[in-house]
Amino acid sequence: SFIPGYRPGKRTADYLEKVMFRITYVGAGFLALVAILPMMISNSLGVSPMVASFYGGTGLLIAVSVAFDLVQKIDSHLVMRNYTGLLEKS
């Protein structure tokens, strides 16, 4: 692999370690927020903990993942439609 601006060796390893560190901590922060958010909403709105757990972190995480997957599939279908149009014209 080649990373522009970084020579292979120690500098590349340090750069990749720094990037992985950032990605890991941002992801961990997001997951912590998703886990705590339903409890905070339950306490602030006076909603029953049972209702808050129904809309809990796992369900929210699954819903967001499905939405991202849907957007990605729609995008790939639109790209394939454009390629099909290009192939028919030639």
PDB file of N, CA, C and O in Angstrom, chain B, residues numbered from 101:
ATOM      1  N   SER B 101       0.828  -1.186   0.000  1.00  0.00           N
ATOM      2  CA  SER B 101       0.000   0.000   0.000  1.00  0.00           C
ATOM      3  C   SER B 101       0.868   1.243   0.000  1.00  0.00           C
ATOM      4  O   SER B 101       2.020   1.232   0.434  1.00  0.00           O
ATOM      5  N   PHE B 102       0.279   2.306  -0.498  1.00  0.00           N
ATOM      6  CA  PHE B 102       0.994   3.570  -0.551  1.00  0.00           C
ATOM      7  C   PHE B 102       0.100   4.652   0.024  1.00  0.00           C
ATOM      8  O   PHE B 102      -1.061   4.784  -0.362  1.00  0.00           O
ATOM      9  N   ILE B 103       0.641   5.414   0.936  1.00  0.00           N
ATOM     10  CA  ILE B 103      -0.069   6.547   1.516  1.00  0.00           C
ATOM     11  C   ILE B 103       0.671   7.796   1.079  1.00  0.00           C
ATOM     12  O   ILE B 103       1.838   7.973   1.426  1.00  0.00           O
ATOM     13  N   PRO B 104       0.009   8.673   0.317  1.00  0.00           N
ATOM     14  CA  PRO B 104       0.685   9.878  -0.166  1.00  0.00           C
ATOM     15  C   PRO B 104       1.226  10.720   0.988  1.00  0.00           C
ATOM     16  O   PRO B 104       0.521  10.998   1.959  1.00  0.00           O
ATOM     17  N   GLY B 105       2.487  11.117   0.861  1.00  0.00           N
ATOM     18  CA  GLY B 105       3.113  11.963   1.874  1.00  0.00           C
ATOM     19  C   GLY B 105       3.816  11.196   2.977  1.00  0.00           C
ATOM     20  O   GLY B 105       4.447  11.804   3.841  1.00  0.00           O
ATOM     21  N   TYR B 106       3.720   9.862   2.967  1.00  0.00           N
ATOM     22  CA  TYR B 106       4.360   9.049   4.005  1.00  0.00           C
ATOM     23  C   TYR B 106       5.188   7.961   3.348  1.00  0.00           C
ATOM     24  O   TYR B 106       4.701   7.206   2.507  1.00  0.00           O
ATOM     25  N   ARG B 107       6.435   7.898   3.746  1.00  0.00           N
ATOM     26  CA  ARG B 107       7.307   6.861   3.206  1.00  0.00           C
ATOM     27  C   ARG B 107       7.050   5.560   3.948  1.00  0.00           C
ATOM     28  O   ARG B 107       6.680   5.579   5.122  1.00  0.00           O
ATOM     29  N   PRO B 108       7.243   4.429   3.275  1.00  0.00           N
ATOM     30  CA  PRO B 108       7.052   3.143   3.951  1.00  0.00           C
ATOM     31  C   PRO B 108       7.997   3.015   5.149  1.00  0.00           C
ATOM     32  O   PRO B 108       9.132   3.492   5.116  1.00  0.00           O
ATOM     33  N   GLY B 109       7.519   2.377   6.180  1.00  0.00           N
ATOM     34  CA  GLY B 109       8.339   2.173   7.369  1.00  0.00           C
ATOM     35  C   GLY B 109       7.666   2.713   8.616  1.00  0.00           C
ATOM     36  O   GLY B 109       6.448   2.633   8.770  1.00  0.00           O
ATOM     37  N   LYS B 110       8.486   3.266   9.507  1.00  0.00           N
ATOM     38  CA  LYS B 110       8.011   3.725  10.813  1.00  0.00           C
ATOM     39  C   LYS B 110       6.978   4.845  10.680  1.00  0.00           C
ATOM     40  O   LYS B 110       5.977   4.838  11.396  1.00  0.00           O
ATOM     41  N   ARG B 111       7.200   5.816   9.772  1.00  0.00           N
ATOM     42  CA  ARG B 111       6.252   6.928   9.625  1.00  0.00           C
ATOM     43  C   ARG B 111       4.879   6.429   9.181  1.00  0.00           C
ATOM     44  O   ARG B 111       3.856   6.909   9.667  1.00  0.00           O
ATOM     45  N   THR B 112       4.857   5.466   8.258  1.00  0.00           N
ATOM     46  CA  THR B 112       3.588   4.909   7.798  1.00  0.00           C
ATOM     47  C   THR B 112       2.890   4.173   8.929  1.00  0.00           C
ATOM     48  O   THR B 112       1.683   4.323   9.118  1.00  0.00           O
ATOM     49  N   ALA B 113       3.640   3.381   9.679  1.00  0.00           N
ATOM     50  CA  ALA B 113       3.059   2.650  10.806  1.00  0.00           C
ATOM     51  C   ALA B 113       2.503   3.611  11.851  1.00  0.00           C
ATOM     52  O   ALA B 113       1.422   3.379  12.393  1.00  0.00           O
ATOM     53  N   ASP B 114       3.227   4.679  12.136  1.00  0.00           N
ATOM     54  CA  ASP B 114       2.747   5.671  13.107  1.00  0.00           C
ATOM     55  C   ASP B 114       1.477   6.357  12.608  1.00  0.00           C
ATOM     56  O   ASP B 114       0.543   6.579  13.379  1.00  0.00           O
ATOM     57  N   TYR B 115       1.445   6.690  11.328  1.00  0.00           N
ATOM     58  CA  TYR B 115       0.267   7.336  10.752  1.00  0.00           C
ATOM     59  C   TYR B 115      -0.953   6.416  10.832  1.00  0.00           C
ATOM     60  O   TYR B 115      -2.033   6.841  11.242  1.00  0.00           O
ATOM     61  N   LEU B 116      -0.772   5.152  10.437  1.00  0.00           N
ATOM     62  CA  LEU B 116      -1.884   4.209  10.479  1.00  0.00           C
ATOM     63  C   LEU B 116      -2.364   3.973  11.908  1.00  0.00           C
ATOM     64  O   LEU B 116      -3.562   3.831  12.150  1.00  0.00           O
ATOM     65  N   GLU B 117      -1.433   3.932  12.844  1.00  0.00           N
ATOM     66  CA  GLU B 117      -1.809   3.760  14.250  1.00  0.00           C
ATOM     67  C   GLU B 117      -2.630   4.956  14.740  1.00  0.00           C
ATOM     68  O   GLU B 117      -3.609   4.786  15.467  1.00  0.00           O
ATOM     69  N   LYS B 118      -2.228   6.159  14.341  1.00  0.00           N
ATOM     70  CA  LYS B 118      -2.955   7.367  14.739  1.00  0.00           C
ATOM     71  C   LYS B 118      -4.367   7.368  14.148  1.00  0.00           C
ATOM     72  O   LYS B 118      -5.329   7.710  14.836  1.00  0.00           O
ATOM     73  N   VAL B 119      -4.489   6.987  12.880  1.00  0.00           N
ATOM     74  CA  VAL B 119      -5.799   6.954  12.230  1.00  0.00           C
ATOM     75  C   VAL B 119      -6.695   5.903  12.884  1.00  0.00           C
ATOM     76  O   VAL B 119      -7.869   6.168  13.145  1.00  0.00           O
ATOM     77  N   MET B 120      -6.156   4.724  13.148  1.00  0.00           N
ATOM     78  CA  MET B 120      -6.942   3.669  13.787  1.00  0.00           C
ATOM     79  C   MET B 120      -7.369   4.067  15.193  1.00  0.00           C
ATOM     80  O   MET B 120      -8.475   3.737  15.621  1.00  0.00           O
ATOM     81  N   PHE B 121      -6.511   4.767  15.907  1.00  0.00           N
ATOM     82  CA  PHE B 121      -6.830   5.245  17.250  1.00  0.00           C
ATOM     83  C   PHE B 121      -8.025   6.191  17.194  1.00  0.00           C
ATOM     84  O   PHE B 121      -8.947   6.083  18.003  1.00  0.00           O
ATOM     85  N   ARG B 122      -8.006   7.117  16.240  1.00  0.00           N
ATOM     86  CA  ARG B 122      -9.114   8.074  16.102  1.00  0.00           C
ATOM     87  C   ARG B 122     -10.415   7.375  15.736  1.00  0.00           C
ATOM     88  O   ARG B 122     -11.461   7.651  16.323  1.00  0.00           O
ATOM     89  N   ILE B 123     -10.349   6.474  14.772  1.00  0.00           N
ATOM     90  CA  ILE B 123     -11.549   5.764  14.333  1.00  0.00           C
ATOM     91  C   ILE B 123     -12.137   4.947  15.476  1.00  0.00           C
ATOM     92  O   ILE B 123     -13.352   4.929  15.671  1.00  0.00           O
ATOM     93  N   THR B 124     -11.276   4.272  16.228  1.00  0.00           N
ATOM     94  CA  THR B 124     -11.737   3.434  17.330  1.00  0.00           C
ATOM     95  C   THR B 124     -12.421   4.256  18.405  1.00  0.00           C
ATOM     96  O   THR B 124     -13.483   3.868  18.892  1.00  0.00           O
ATOM     97  N   TYR B 125     -11.837   5.383  18.785  1.00  0.00           N
ATOM     98  CA  TYR B 125     -12.425   6.178  19.857  1.00  0.00           C
ATOM     99  C   TYR B 125     -13.687   6.909  19.421  1.00  0.00           C
ATOM    100  O   TYR B 125     -14.600   7.083  20.229  1.00  0.00           O
ATOM    101  N   VAL B 126     -13.763   7.334  18.186  1.00  0.00           N
ATOM    102  CA  VAL B 126     -14.998   7.956  17.698  1.00  0.00           C
ATOM    103  C   VAL B 126     -16.114   6.911  17.667  1.00  0.00           C
ATOM    104  O   VAL B 126     -17.242   7.195  18.070  1.00  0.00           O
ATOM    105  N   GLY B 127     -15.806   5.717  17.196  1.00  0.00           N
ATOM    106  CA  GLY B 127     -16.801   4.641  17.176  1.00  0.00           C
ATOM    107  C   GLY B 127     -17.247   4.241  18.568  1.00  0.00           C
ATOM    108  O   GLY B 127     -18.432   4.003  18.800  1.00  0.00           O
ATOM    109  N   ALA B 128     -16.305   4.165  19.493  1.00  0.00           N
ATOM    110  CA  ALA B 128     -16.646   3.819  20.875  1.00  0.00           C
ATOM    111  C   ALA B 128     -17.516   4.901  21.506  1.00  0.00           C
ATOM    112  O   ALA B 128     -18.455   4.593  22.240  1.00  0.00           O
ATOM    113  N   GLY B 129     -17.213   6.151  21.229  1.00  0.00           N
ATOM    114  CA  GLY B 129     -18.033   7.247  21.743  1.00  0.00           C
ATOM    115  C   GLY B 129     -19.448   7.199  21.189  1.00  0.00           C
ATOM    116  O   GLY B 129     -20.414   7.426  21.917  1.00  0.00           O
ATOM    117  N   PHE B 130     -19.567   6.901  19.898  1.00  0.00           N
ATOM    118  CA  PHE B 130     -20.887   6.792  19.280  1.00  0.00           C
ATOM    119  C   PHE B 130     -21.687   5.658  19.907  1.00  0.00           C
ATOM    120  O   PHE B 130     -22.866   5.831  20.215  1.00  0.00           O
ATOM    121  N   LEU B 131     -21.060   4.500  20.100  1.00  0.00           N
ATOM    122  CA  LEU B 131     -21.765   3.368  20.704  1.00  0.00           C
ATOM    123  C   LEU B 131     -22.170   3.662  22.143  1.00  0.00           C
ATOM    124  O   LEU B 131     -23.250   3.260  22.575  1.00  0.00           O
ATOM    125  N   ALA B 132     -21.317   4.357  22.887  1.00  0.00           N
ATOM    126  CA  ALA B 132     -21.670   4.736  24.256  1.00  0.00           C
ATOM    127  C   ALA B 132     -22.864   5.682  24.246  1.00  0.00           C
ATOM    128  O   ALA B 132     -23.760   5.555  25.082  1.00  0.00           O
ATOM    129  N   LEU B 133     -22.888   6.617  23.322  1.00  0.00           N
ATOM    130  CA  LEU B 133     -24.010   7.543  23.210  1.00  0.00           C
ATOM    131  C   LEU B 133     -25.296   6.803  22.858  1.00  0.00           C
ATOM    132  O   LEU B 133     -26.353   7.089  23.420  1.00  0.00           O
ATOM    133  N   VAL B 134     -25.208   5.862  21.937  1.00  0.00           N
ATOM    134  CA  VAL B 134     -26.382   5.081  21.540  1.00  0.00           C
ATOM    135  C   VAL B 134     -26.896   4.250  22.715  1.00  0.00           C
ATOM    136  O   VAL B 134     -28.104   4.064  22.858  1.00  0.00           O
ATOM    137  N   ALA B 135     -25.998   3.753  23.547  1.00  0.00           N
ATOM    138  CA  ALA B 135     -26.413   2.948  24.692  1.00  0.00           C
ATOM    139  C   ALA B 135     -27.036   3.798  25.791  1.00  0.00           C
ATOM    140  O   ALA B 135     -27.956   3.343  26.471  1.00  0.00           O
ATOM    141  N   ILE B 136     -26.556   5.014  25.979  1.00  0.00           N
ATOM    142  CA  ILE B 136     -27.010   5.865  27.082  1.00  0.00           C
ATOM    143  C   ILE B 136     -28.196   6.745  26.686  1.00  0.00           C
ATOM    144  O   ILE B 136     -28.997   7.116  27.544  1.00  0.00           O
ATOM    145  N   LEU B 137     -28.317   7.079  25.420  1.00  0.00           N
ATOM    146  CA  LEU B 137     -29.352   8.003  24.956  1.00  0.00           C
ATOM    147  C   LEU B 137     -30.778   7.598  25.354  1.00  0.00           C
ATOM    148  O   LEU B 137     -31.518   8.453  25.840  1.00  0.00           O
ATOM    149  N   PRO B 138     -31.197   6.348  25.176  1.00  0.00           N
ATOM    150  CA  PRO B 138     -32.568   5.995  25.584  1.00  0.00           C
ATOM    151  C   PRO B 138     -32.819   6.207  27.081  1.00  0.00           C
ATOM    152  O   PRO B 138     -33.910   6.625  27.468  1.00  0.00           O
ATOM    153  N   MET B 139     -31.836   5.927  27.911  1.00  0.00           N
ATOM    154  CA  MET B 139     -31.990   6.130  29.346  1.00  0.00           C
ATOM    155  C   MET B 139     -32.121   7.620  29.667  1.00  0.00           C
ATOM    156  O   MET B 139     -32.927   8.007  30.513  1.00  0.00           O
ATOM    157  N   MET B 140     -31.333   8.448  28.995  1.00  0.00           N
ATOM    158  CA  MET B 140     -31.412   9.890  29.221  1.00  0.00           C
ATOM    159  C   MET B 140     -32.768  10.440  28.771  1.00  0.00           C
ATOM    160  O   MET B 140     -33.359  11.275  29.455  1.00  0.00           O
ATOM    161  N   ILE B 141     -33.252   9.978  27.638  1.00  0.00           N
ATOM    162  CA  ILE B 141     -34.559  10.426  27.150  1.00  0.00           C
ATOM    163  C   ILE B 141     -35.664   9.967  28.101  1.00  0.00           C
ATOM    164  O   ILE B 141     -36.596  10.718  28.389  1.00  0.00           O
ATOM    165  N   SER B 142     -35.552   8.739  28.582  1.00  0.00           N
ATOM    166  CA  SER B 142     -36.538   8.218  29.525  1.00  0.00           C
ATOM    167  C   SER B 142     -36.595   9.060  30.786  1.00  0.00           C
ATOM    168  O   SER B 142     -37.682   9.379  31.267  1.00  0.00           O
ATOM    169  N   ASN B 143     -35.451   9.424  31.325  1.00  0.00           N
ATOM    170  CA  ASN B 143     -35.407  10.226  32.547  1.00  0.00           C
ATOM    171  C   ASN B 143     -35.903  11.649  32.309  1.00  0.00           C
ATOM    172  O   ASN B 143     -36.607  12.206  33.152  1.00  0.00           O
ATOM    173  N   SER B 144     -35.545  12.240  31.177  1.00  0.00           N
ATOM    174  CA  SER B 144     -35.914  13.640  30.945  1.00  0.00           C
ATOM    175  C   SER B 144     -37.386  13.816  30.572  1.00  0.00           C
ATOM    176  O   SER B 144     -37.993  14.826  30.927  1.00  0.00           O
ATOM    177  N   LEU B 145     -37.965  12.849  29.864  1.00  0.00           N
ATOM    178  CA  LEU B 145     -39.360  12.964  29.445  1.00  0.00           C
ATOM    179  C   LEU B 145     -40.333  12.263  30.383  1.00  0.00           C
ATOM    180  O   LEU B 145     -41.548  12.376  30.219  1.00  0.00           O
ATOM    181  N   GLY B 146     -39.811  11.548  31.353  1.00  0.00           N
ATOM    182  CA  GLY B 146     -40.678  10.826  32.280  1.00  0.00           C
ATOM    183  C   GLY B 146     -41.341   9.616  31.653  1.00  0.00           C
ATOM    184  O   GLY B 146     -42.411   9.192  32.090  1.00  0.00           O
ATOM    185  N   VAL B 147     -40.713   9.063  30.636  1.00  0.00           N
ATOM    186  CA  VAL B 147     -41.244   7.885  29.955  1.00  0.00           C
ATOM    187  C   VAL B 147     -40.843   6.649  30.747  1.00  0.00           C
ATOM    188  O   VAL B 147     -39.784   6.613  31.373  1.00  0.00           O
ATOM    189  N   SER B 148     -41.688   5.659  30.712  1.00  0.00           N
ATOM    190  CA  SER B 148     -41.418   4.398  31.403  1.00  0.00           C
ATOM    191  C   SER B 148     -40.121   3.771  30.875  1.00  0.00           C
ATOM    192  O   SER B 148     -39.866   3.801  29.671  1.00  0.00           O
ATOM    193  N   PRO B 149     -39.308   3.208  31.764  1.00  0.00           N
ATOM    194  CA  PRO B 149     -38.080   2.541  31.304  1.00  0.00           C
ATOM    195  C   PRO B 149     -38.355   1.394  30.334  1.00  0.00           C
ATOM    196  O   PRO B 149     -37.509   1.074  29.499  1.00  0.00           O
ATOM    197  N   MET B 150     -39.535   0.772  30.438  1.00  0.00           N
ATOM    198  CA  MET B 150     -39.890  -0.315  29.523  1.00  0.00           C
ATOM    199  C   MET B 150     -40.020   0.213  28.094  1.00  0.00           C
ATOM    200  O   MET B 150     -39.558  -0.423  27.147  1.00  0.00           O
ATOM    201  N   VAL B 151     -40.646   1.367  27.947  1.00  0.00           N
ATOM    202  CA  VAL B 151     -40.795   1.978  26.617  1.00  0.00           C
ATOM    203  C   VAL B 151     -39.431   2.409  26.094  1.00  0.00           C
ATOM    204  O   VAL B 151     -39.133   2.229  24.914  1.00  0.00           O
ATOM    205  N   ALA B 152     -38.604   2.976  26.964  1.00  0.00           N
ATOM    206  CA  ALA B 152     -37.273   3.419  26.549  1.00  0.00           C
ATOM    207  C   ALA B 152     -36.417   2.240  26.117  1.00  0.00           C
ATOM    208  O   ALA B 152     -35.638   2.356  25.171  1.00  0.00           O
ATOM    209  N   SER B 153     -36.551   1.101  26.797  1.00  0.00           N
ATOM    210  CA  SER B 153     -35.754  -0.063  26.410  1.00  0.00           C
ATOM    211  C   SER B 153     -36.245  -0.643  25.090  1.00  0.00           C
ATOM    212  O   SER B 153     -35.474  -1.254  24.350  1.00  0.00           O
ATOM    213  N   PHE B 154     -37.554  -0.449  24.792  1.00  0.00           N
ATOM    214  CA  PHE B 154     -38.084  -0.911  23.505  1.00  0.00           C
ATOM    215  C   PHE B 154     -37.428  -0.157  22.357  1.00  0.00           C
ATOM    216  O   PHE B 154     -37.129  -0.736  21.313  1.00  0.00           O
ATOM    217  N   TYR B 155     -37.209   1.126  22.556  1.00  0.00           N
ATOM    218  CA  TYR B 155     -36.516   1.941  21.563  1.00  0.00           C
ATOM    219  C   TYR B 155     -35.055   2.098  21.953  1.00  0.00           C
ATOM    220  O   TYR B 155     -34.462   3.153  21.732  1.00  0.00           O
ATOM    221  N   GLY B 156     -34.485   1.077  22.519  1.00  0.00           N
ATOM    222  CA  GLY B 156     -33.146   1.136  23.076  1.00  0.00           C
ATOM    223  C   GLY B 156     -32.046   1.247  22.045  1.00  0.00           C
ATOM    224  O   GLY B 156     -32.297   1.371  20.846  1.00  0.00           O
ATOM    225  N   GLY B 157     -30.836   1.200  22.534  1.00  0.00           N
ATOM    226  CA  GLY B 157     -29.657   1.394  21.712  1.00  0.00           C
ATOM    227  C   GLY B 157     -29.509   0.380  20.601  1.00  0.00           C
ATOM    228  O   GLY B 157     -29.112   0.727  19.488  1.00  0.00           O
ATOM    229  N   THR B 158     -29.826  -0.879  20.891  1.00  0.00           N
ATOM    230  CA  THR B 158     -29.665  -1.916  19.875  1.00  0.00           C
ATOM    231  C   THR B 158     -30.611  -1.685  18.708  1.00  0.00           C
ATOM    232  O   THR B 158     -30.211  -1.781  17.547  1.00  0.00           O
ATOM    233  N   GLY B 159     -31.855  -1.382  19.015  1.00  0.00           N
ATOM    234  CA  GLY B 159     -32.825  -1.114  17.950  1.00  0.00           C
ATOM    235  C   GLY B 159     -32.439   0.095  17.125  1.00  0.00           C
ATOM    236  O   GLY B 159     -32.572   0.095  15.901  1.00  0.00           O
ATOM    237  N   LEU B 160     -31.960   1.129  17.805  1.00  0.00           N
ATOM    238  CA  LEU B 160     -31.519   2.339  17.105  1.00  0.00           C
ATOM    239  C   LEU B 160     -30.328   2.045  16.200  1.00  0.00           C
ATOM    240  O   LEU B 160     -30.264   2.524  15.068  1.00  0.00           O
ATOM    241  N   LEU B 161     -29.391   1.259  16.703  1.00  0.00           N
ATOM    242  CA  LEU B 161     -28.212   0.894  15.916  1.00  0.00           C
ATOM    243  C   LEU B 161     -28.608   0.080  14.686  1.00  0.00           C
ATOM    244  O   LEU B 161     -28.075   0.294  13.597  1.00  0.00           O
ATOM    245  N   ILE B 162     -29.538  -0.847  14.859  1.00  0.00           N
ATOM    246  CA  ILE B 162     -30.004  -1.653  13.729  1.00  0.00           C
ATOM    247  C   ILE B 162     -30.724  -0.777  12.711  1.00  0.00           C
ATOM    248  O   ILE B 162     -30.514  -0.929  11.507  1.00  0.00           O
ATOM    249  N   ALA B 163     -31.567   0.134  13.178  1.00  0.00           N
ATOM    250  CA  ALA B 163     -32.302   1.014  12.265  1.00  0.00           C
ATOM    251  C   ALA B 163     -31.356   1.889  11.452  1.00  0.00           C
ATOM    252  O   ALA B 163     -31.556   2.068  10.251  1.00  0.00           O
ATOM    253  N   VAL B 164     -30.337   2.429  12.089  1.00  0.00           N
ATOM    254  CA  VAL B 164     -29.364   3.263  11.379  1.00  0.00           C
ATOM    255  C   VAL B 164     -28.585   2.427  10.367  1.00  0.00           C
ATOM    256  O   VAL B 164     -28.335   2.883   9.251  1.00  0.00           O
ATOM    257  N   SER B 165     -28.199   1.211  10.746  1.00  0.00           N
ATOM    258  CA  SER B 165     -27.464   0.336   9.826  1.00  0.00           C
ATOM    259  C   SER B 165     -28.309  -0.016   8.607  1.00  0.00           C
ATOM    260  O   SER B 165     -27.813  -0.012   7.480  1.00  0.00           O
ATOM    261  N   VAL B 166     -29.575  -0.319   8.833  1.00  0.00           N
ATOM    262  CA  VAL B 166     -30.465  -0.650   7.718  1.00  0.00           C
ATOM    263  C   VAL B 166     -30.660   0.563   6.810  1.00  0.00           C
ATOM    264  O   VAL B 166     -30.688   0.424   5.587  1.00  0.00           O
ATOM    265  N   ALA B 167     -30.794   1.743   7.396  1.00  0.00           N
ATOM    266  CA  ALA B 167     -30.954   2.957   6.590  1.00  0.00           C
ATOM    267  C   ALA B 167     -29.715   3.212   5.735  1.00  0.00           C
ATOM    268  O   ALA B 167     -29.837   3.551   4.557  1.00  0.00           O
ATOM    269  N   PHE B 168     -28.522   3.053   6.316  1.00  0.00           N
ATOM    270  CA  PHE B 168     -27.290   3.231   5.542  1.00  0.00           C
ATOM    271  C   PHE B 168     -27.195   2.202   4.424  1.00  0.00           C
ATOM    272  O   PHE B 168     -26.787   2.532   3.310  1.00  0.00           O
ATOM    273  N   ASP B 169     -27.567   0.961   4.711  1.00  0.00           N
ATOM    274  CA  ASP B 169     -27.521  -0.085   3.698  1.00  0.00           C
ATOM    275  C   ASP B 169     -28.501   0.220   2.566  1.00  0.00           C
ATOM    276  O   ASP B 169     -28.183   0.018   1.394  1.00  0.00           O
ATOM    277  N   LEU B 170     -29.682   0.702   2.915  1.00  0.00           N
ATOM    278  CA  LEU B 170     -30.674   1.058   1.904  1.00  0.00           C
ATOM    279  C   LEU B 170     -30.173   2.177   0.999  1.00  0.00           C
ATOM    280  O   LEU B 170     -30.332   2.108  -0.220  1.00  0.00           O
ATOM    281  N   VAL B 171     -29.577   3.196   1.582  1.00  0.00           N
ATOM    282  CA  VAL B 171     -29.032   4.304   0.793  1.00  0.00           C
ATOM    283  C   VAL B 171     -27.925   3.803  -0.129  1.00  0.00           C
ATOM    284  O   VAL B 171     -27.839   4.213  -1.286  1.00  0.00           O
ATOM    285  N   GLN B 172     -27.086   2.920   0.387  1.00  0.00           N
ATOM    286  CA  GLN B 172     -25.993   2.376  -0.419  1.00  0.00           C
ATOM    287  C   GLN B 172     -26.533   1.550  -1.592  1.00  0.00           C
ATOM    288  O   GLN B 172     -26.010   1.640  -2.702  1.00  0.00           O
ATOM    289  N   LYS B 173     -27.570   0.751  -1.353  1.00  0.00           N
ATOM    290  CA  LYS B 173     -28.149  -0.056  -2.429  1.00  0.00           C
ATOM    291  C   LYS B 173     -28.826   0.824  -3.480  1.00  0.00           C
ATOM    292  O   LYS B 173     -28.706   0.568  -4.678  1.00  0.00           O
ATOM    293  N   ILE B 174     -29.529   1.849  -3.036  1.00  0.00           N
ATOM    294  CA  ILE B 174     -30.159   2.771  -3.991  1.00  0.00           C
ATOM    295  C   ILE B 174     -29.094   3.443  -4.847  1.00  0.00           C
ATOM    296  O   ILE B 174     -29.258   3.583  -6.059  1.00  0.00           O
ATOM    297  N   ASP B 175     -28.004   3.856  -4.211  1.00  0.00           N
ATOM    298  CA  ASP B 175     -26.910   4.490  -4.944  1.00  0.00           C
ATOM    299  C   ASP B 175     -26.311   3.534  -5.973  1.00  0.00           C
ATOM    300  O   ASP B 175     -26.043   3.932  -7.106  1.00  0.00           O
ATOM    301  N   SER B 176     -26.101   2.275  -5.583  1.00  0.00           N
ATOM    302  CA  SER B 176     -25.514   1.322  -6.527  1.00  0.00           C
ATOM    303  C   SER B 176     -26.469   1.036  -7.682  1.00  0.00           C
ATOM    304  O   SER B 176     -26.021   0.856  -8.814  1.00  0.00           O
ATOM    305  N   HIS B 177     -27.774   0.991  -7.420  1.00  0.00           N
ATOM    306  CA  HIS B 177     -28.735   0.790  -8.510  1.00  0.00           C
ATOM    307  C   HIS B 177     -28.740   1.975  -9.468  1.00  0.00           C
ATOM    308  O   HIS B 177     -28.838   1.792 -10.681  1.00  0.00           O
ATOM    309  N   LEU B 178     -28.634   3.184  -8.934  1.00  0.00           N
ATOM    310  CA  LEU B 178     -28.584   4.361  -9.801  1.00  0.00           C
ATOM    311  C   LEU B 178     -27.322   4.366 -10.652  1.00  0.00           C
ATOM    312  O   LEU B 178     -27.366   4.739 -11.825  1.00  0.00           O
ATOM    313  N   VAL B 179     -26.210   3.961 -10.078  1.00  0.00           N
ATOM    314  CA  VAL B 179     -24.960   3.888 -10.838  1.00  0.00           C
ATOM    315  C   VAL B 179     -25.079   2.835 -11.933  1.00  0.00           C
ATOM    316  O   VAL B 179     -24.653   3.072 -13.063  1.00  0.00           O
ATOM    317  N   MET B 180     -25.654   1.673 -11.616  1.00  0.00           N
ATOM    318  CA  MET B 180     -25.804   0.622 -12.623  1.00  0.00           C
ATOM    319  C   MET B 180     -26.749   1.063 -13.743  1.00  0.00           C
ATOM    320  O   MET B 180     -26.545   0.697 -14.901  1.00  0.00           O
ATOM    321  N   ARG B 181     -27.768   1.836 -13.414  1.00  0.00           N
ATOM    322  CA  ARG B 181     -28.680   2.337 -14.445  1.00  0.00           C
ATOM    323  C   ARG B 181     -27.917   3.239 -15.416  1.00  0.00           C
ATOM    324  O   ARG B 181     -28.125   3.165 -16.627  1.00  0.00           O
ATOM    325  N   ASN B 182     -27.036   4.090 -14.886  1.00  0.00           N
ATOM    326  CA  ASN B 182     -26.241   4.965 -15.748  1.00  0.00           C
ATOM    327  C   ASN B 182     -25.287   4.161 -16.611  1.00  0.00           C
ATOM    328  O   ASN B 182     -25.097   4.492 -17.782  1.00  0.00           O
ATOM    329  N   TYR B 183     -24.679   3.106 -16.062  1.00  0.00           N
ATOM    330  CA  TYR B 183     -23.781   2.273 -16.861  1.00  0.00           C
ATOM    331  C   TYR B 183     -24.557   1.535 -17.943  1.00  0.00           C
ATOM    332  O   TYR B 183     -24.063   1.387 -19.061  1.00  0.00           O
ATOM    333  N   THR B 184     -25.755   1.074 -17.634  1.00  0.00           N
ATOM    334  CA  THR B 184     -26.568   0.386 -18.630  1.00  0.00           C
ATOM    335  C   THR B 184     -26.891   1.333 -19.780  1.00  0.00           C
ATOM    336  O   THR B 184     -26.847   0.939 -20.946  1.00  0.00           O
ATOM    337  N   GLY B 185     -27.212   2.575 -19.454  1.00  0.00           N
ATOM    338  CA  GLY B 185     -27.487   3.559 -20.493  1.00  0.00           C
ATOM    339  C   GLY B 185     -26.274   3.819 -21.362  1.00  0.00           C
ATOM    340  O   GLY B 185     -26.408   3.989 -22.574  1.00  0.00           O
ATOM    341  N   LEU B 186     -25.104   3.852 -20.771  1.00  0.00           N
ATOM    342  CA  LEU B 186     -23.880   4.072 -21.539  1.00  0.00           C
ATOM    343  C   LEU B 186     -23.580   2.889 -22.443  1.00  0.00           C
ATOM    344  O   LEU B 186     -23.120   3.073 -23.570  1.00  0.00           O
ATOM    345  N   LEU B 187     -23.837   1.672 -21.961  1.00  0.00           N
ATOM    346  CA  LEU B 187     -23.546   0.493 -22.769  1.00  0.00           C
ATOM    347  C   LEU B 187     -24.492   0.386 -23.962  1.00  0.00           C
ATOM    348  O   LEU B 187     -24.077  -0.056 -25.034  1.00  0.00           O
ATOM    349  N   GLU B 188     -25.749   0.779 -23.797  1.00  0.00           N
ATOM    350  CA  GLU B 188     -26.712   0.686 -24.894  1.00  0.00           C
ATOM    351  C   GLU B 188     -26.429   1.704 -25.989  1.00  0.00           C
ATOM    352  O   GLU B 188     -26.745   1.450 -27.151  1.00  0.00           O
ATOM    353  N   LYS B 189     -25.841   2.851 -25.650  1.00  0.00           N
ATOM    354  CA  LYS B 189     -25.566   3.898 -26.635  1.00  0.00           C
ATOM    355  C   LYS B 189     -24.410   3.536 -27.557  1.00  0.00           C
ATOM    356  O   LYS B 189     -24.343   4.035 -28.680  1.00  0.00           O
ATOM    357  N   SER B 190     -23.506   2.683 -27.108  1.00  0.00           N
ATOM    358  CA  SER B 190     -22.328   2.380 -27.926  1.00  0.00           C
ATOM    359  C   SER B 190     -22.555   1.257 -28.899  1.00  0.00           C
ATOM    360  O   SER B 190     -21.648   0.898 -29.650  1.00  0.00           O
TER     361      SER B 190
END
